Amino acid sequence: MVKIRMRREGTKDRPFYRIVVADGRARRQGAFIEQLGTYDPLVAANGYQIDVAKADEWISKGAQPSETVASILKKARQATS
């Protein structure tokens, strides 16, 4: 199954995540199909950047977002409304 999840980047004690579409069997740091955005948990406000249109397109094709990505998508949709 295809998943929309976060891929950890950055260094020790400085996490940075890329929001990617990947095969559910792939490792966290493994290959991915497409990058949809980024998430920086160290930024106080609006630490995410995501292409909501591409994410919706992948969800319509059957991709399942992780819980964290789903909450980021929800915040991004509310910010654009």
N, CA and C of each residue as an Amber inpcrd file, in Angstrom:
protein
   243
   0.8370000  -1.1780000   0.0000000   0.0000000   0.0000000   0.0000000
   0.8850000   1.2460000   0.0000000   0.4610000   2.2530000  -0.6910000
   1.1960000   3.5130000  -0.7640000   0.8240000   4.3700000   0.4420000
   1.8450000   4.9560000   1.0730000   1.6340000   5.7750000   2.2700000
   2.1950000   7.1710000   2.0420000   1.5850000   8.1360000   2.6870000
   2.1280000   9.4870000   2.7500000   2.6660000   9.6170000   4.1620000
   3.9870000   9.7580000   4.2860000   4.6030000   9.7630000   5.6030000
   5.8040000  10.6940000   5.6170000   6.4240000  10.7830000   6.7900000
   7.5610000  11.6760000   6.9460000   8.8700000  10.8890000   6.8830000
   9.8470000  11.4940000   6.2400000  11.1850000  10.9220000   6.1290000
  12.1140000  11.8340000   6.9150000  12.8110000  11.2830000   7.9100000
  13.6350000  12.1100000   8.7810000  14.9340000  12.5070000   8.1030000
  15.2280000  13.7770000   8.2010000  16.4790000  14.3450000   7.7030000
  17.0880000  15.1250000   8.8660000  18.1070000  15.8970000   8.5980000
  18.7060000  16.7170000   9.6340000  19.7640000  15.9660000  10.4090000
  20.2060000  16.5700000  11.4990000  21.2740000  15.9890000  12.3090000
  20.7530000  15.6430000  13.6900000  21.6320000  15.1380000  14.5120000
  21.2740000  14.7960000  15.8860000  20.7970000  16.0530000  16.6090000
  19.6830000  15.9480000  17.2820000  19.0470000  17.0460000  18.0260000
  18.5460000  18.1880000  17.1400000  18.5660000  18.0400000  15.8320000
  18.0320000  19.0440000  14.9040000  17.2030000  18.3440000  13.8370000
  16.0540000  17.7620000  14.2160000  15.2680000  17.0150000  13.2360000
  14.6390000  17.9210000  12.1850000  14.4980000  17.3640000  11.0120000
  13.8560000  18.0190000   9.8800000  13.2300000  16.8960000   9.0650000
  12.0120000  17.0610000   8.6230000  11.3170000  15.9790000   7.9430000
  10.8830000  16.4060000   6.5470000  10.9200000  15.4500000   5.6310000
  10.3550000  15.6210000   4.3060000   9.0890000  14.7740000   4.2520000
   8.0110000  15.3490000   3.7590000   6.7530000  14.6240000   3.6230000
   6.7690000  13.9940000   2.2370000   6.7370000  12.6540000   2.2150000
   6.9200000  11.9260000   0.9660000   5.8170000  10.8940000   0.7670000
   5.6610000  10.4840000  -0.4820000   4.7940000   9.3670000  -0.8400000
   5.7230000   8.1790000  -1.0620000   5.4720000   7.0850000  -0.3220000
   6.3550000   5.9220000  -0.4130000   5.5460000   4.6440000  -0.3080000
   6.1290000   3.5730000  -0.8110000   5.5520000   2.2470000  -0.6390000
   5.5900000   1.9260000   0.8580000   4.5400000   1.3650000   1.3720000
   4.4650000   1.0540000   2.7950000   5.5170000   0.0700000   3.2640000
   6.0710000  -0.7170000   2.3440000   7.0910000  -1.6950000   2.7070000
   8.4910000  -1.0960000   2.7350000   8.6590000   0.1090000   2.1990000
   9.9740000   0.7480000   2.1510000  10.3790000   1.2270000   3.5400000
  11.6820000   1.2520000   3.7720000  12.2010000   1.7360000   5.0460000
  11.9240000   3.2240000   5.2030000  12.0260000   3.7220000   6.4420000
  11.7780000   5.1350000   6.7020000  12.7140000   6.0220000   5.8780000
  13.9690000   5.6300000   5.7790000  14.9460000   6.3920000   5.0230000
  15.1110000   5.8530000   3.6040000  14.2710000   4.9170000   3.2050000
  14.4090000   4.2600000   1.9150000  13.8780000   5.0830000   0.7580000
  13.6840000   4.4150000  -0.3450000  13.2260000   5.0680000  -1.5660000
  11.8100000   5.6060000  -1.4020000  11.5270000   6.6840000  -2.1050000
  10.1810000   7.2420000  -2.0940000   9.7790000   7.5890000  -3.5160000
   8.4770000   7.7780000  -3.7130000   7.9370000   8.0320000  -5.0470000
   7.9770000   9.5210000  -5.3750000   7.5020000  10.3520000  -4.4410000
   7.4320000  11.7930000  -4.6850000   7.4990000  12.5390000  -3.3640000
   8.1240000  13.7140000  -3.3860000   8.1640000  14.5670000  -2.2030000
   7.0380000  15.5930000  -2.3030000   6.2540000  15.7190000  -1.2110000
   5.1250000  16.6450000  -1.2080000   5.3940000  17.9180000  -0.4230000
   6.3390000  17.8680000   0.5060000   6.6060000  19.0530000   1.3060000
   7.6190000  18.7720000   2.3880000   7.6940000  19.7150000   3.3550000
   8.6420000  19.5960000   4.4600000   7.9480000  19.9480000   5.7660000
   8.5790000  19.5340000   6.8730000   8.0830000  19.8610000   8.2100000
   9.2750000  20.0640000   9.1210000   9.3230000  21.2110000   9.7880000
  10.3880000  21.5240000  10.7300000   9.7630000  21.7170000  12.1030000
   9.9020000  20.7430000  13.0070000   9.2690000  20.8470000  14.3210000
   9.9060000  21.8870000  15.2320000  11.0690000  22.4080000  14.8770000
  11.7460000  23.3870000  15.7230000  11.2690000  24.8150000  15.4690000
  10.5160000  25.0220000  14.3980000   9.9480000  26.3400000  14.1100000
   8.6540000  26.4620000  14.9000000   8.5080000  27.5560000  15.6340000
   7.3730000  27.7130000  16.5480000   6.0270000  27.7070000  15.8140000
   5.8860000  28.5480000  14.8170000   4.6080000  28.6390000  14.1170000
   4.8010000  28.3270000  12.6340000   3.8690000  27.5620000  12.0850000
   3.8580000  27.2450000  10.6590000   5.1830000  26.6420000  10.1960000
   5.5890000  25.5830000  10.8390000   6.8380000  24.9130000  10.5030000
   6.6890000  23.9010000   9.3860000   5.6130000  23.9620000   8.6350000
   5.3800000  23.0010000   7.5660000   5.1700000  23.7280000   6.2490000
   5.4690000  23.0270000   5.1720000   5.1920000  23.5010000   3.8250000
   4.7980000  22.2570000   3.0410000   3.5700000  22.2370000   2.5190000
   3.0910000  21.0430000   1.8310000   2.2230000  21.4440000   0.6470000
   2.3150000  20.6890000  -0.4120000   1.4880000  20.8880000  -1.5980000
   0.2000000  20.0900000  -1.3920000  -0.8440000  20.7770000  -0.9450000
  -2.1100000  20.1230000  -0.5990000  -2.7670000  19.4990000  -1.8290000
  -2.6430000  20.1410000  -2.9790000  -3.2570000  19.6060000  -4.2040000
  -2.6590000  18.2540000  -4.5750000  -1.3230000  18.1390000  -4.4950000
  -0.6770000  16.8630000  -4.8010000  -1.0480000  15.8070000  -3.7680000
  -1.1270000  16.2130000  -2.5040000  -1.4980000  15.2650000  -1.4510000
  -2.9130000  14.7520000  -1.6760000  -3.8390000  15.6410000  -2.0250000
  -5.2150000  15.2250000  -2.3020000  -5.2820000  14.2970000  -3.5100000
  -4.4440000  14.5640000  -4.5020000  -4.4010000  13.6990000  -5.6770000
  -3.9560000  12.2860000  -5.2900000  -2.9160000  12.1860000  -4.4520000
  -2.4440000  10.8710000  -4.0120000  -3.4710000  10.1750000  -3.1280000
  -4.1610000  10.9230000  -2.2750000  -5.1870000  10.3310000  -1.4160000
  -6.3430000   9.8020000  -2.2660000  -6.6850000  10.5300000  -3.3370000
  -7.7530000  10.0580000  -4.2170000  -7.3600000   8.7770000  -4.9490000
  -6.0500000   8.5580000  -5.1230000  -5.5640000   7.3360000  -5.7600000
  -5.4360000   6.1880000  -4.7750000  -5.6820000   6.4480000  -3.4690000
  -5.6620000   5.3850000  -2.4810000  -4.5300000   5.4410000  -1.4810000
  -3.6880000   6.4580000  -1.5380000  -2.5910000   6.5760000  -0.5720000
  -3.1490000   6.8990000   0.8150000  -2.5440000   6.3070000   1.8310000
  -2.9920000   6.5030000   3.2080000  -2.0060000   7.4060000   3.9450000
  -2.4390000   8.5850000   4.4400000  -1.5140000   9.4330000   5.2010000
  -1.3370000   8.9010000   6.6220000  -0.1410000   9.1080000   7.1760000
   0.0920000   8.7490000   8.5680000  -0.6880000   9.7310000   9.4530000
  -0.7800000   9.4460000  10.7400000  -1.5310000  10.3230000  11.6400000
  -0.9440000  11.7330000  11.6630000   0.3630000  11.8190000  11.7350000
   1.0180000  13.1260000  11.7960000   0.8250000  13.8980000  10.5060000
   0.9700000  13.2400000   9.3810000   0.7850000  13.9080000   8.0900000
  -0.6680000  14.3370000   7.9340000  -1.5980000  13.5300000   8.4040000
  -3.0160000  13.9020000   8.3220000  -3.2820000  15.1770000   9.1210000
  -2.6680000  15.3100000  10.2910000  -2.8770000  16.5230000  11.0890000
  -2.2240000  17.7380000  10.4230000  -1.0660000  17.5500000   9.7870000
  -0.4220000  18.6520000   9.0640000  -1.2840000  19.0730000   7.8740000
  -1.8470000  18.1010000   7.1560000  -2.7430000  18.4200000   6.0410000
  -3.9680000  19.1860000   6.5140000  -4.5030000  18.7850000   7.6510000
  -5.6790000  19.4720000   8.2080000  -5.3360000  20.9260000   8.5220000
  -4.1770000  21.1630000   9.1290000  -3.7510000  22.5420000   9.4380000
  -3.5290000  23.3380000   8.1700000  -2.9320000  22.7120000   7.1520000
  -2.6650000  23.4040000   5.8940000  -3.9670000  23.7750000   5.1830000
  -4.9440000  22.8950000   5.2300000  -6.2440000  23.1940000   4.6030000
  -6.9400000  24.3420000   5.3230000  -6.8500000  24.3590000   6.6640000
  -7.4880000  25.4420000   7.4230000  -6.7860000  26.7780000   7.1720000
  -5.4730000  26.7420000   6.9660000  -4.7270000  27.9720000   6.7200000
  -5.0830000  28.5810000   5.3710000  -5.4090000  27.7440000   4.3830000
  -5.7420000  28.2630000   3.0670000  -7.2100000  28.6890000   2.9690000
  -8.0300000  28.2580000   3.8850000  -9.4600000  28.6110000   3.8420000
  -9.7070000  29.9890000   4.3570000
